[in-house]
Amino acid sequence: PVFVCGLLVFGVQMSGQTTFLALGQAKVSLFIALLRKVILLIPLAVILPKVTGSAMSIYYAEPISDIISAVTCGILFACLFGKILQKGK
């Protein structure tokens, strides 16, 4: 249950990532994809058990990564969407 609780916000990240790709912003879309699995998840999976002293904290790395990437995607979407649409006009 801990591992999948971040999937509740994963839809925000996936829809934002797909929207950026559809708008021709492949670099932003790639950054969001890499943020979730490479930039956040791998370091969290290595660091959290050392910090907490519990192997169970590896399971917390996934929801933390999902939530941070969804929030980041939402912020990027809010900041860049208007600029992208005006650029296309």
Disulfide bonds with the S-S distance in Angstrom:
none
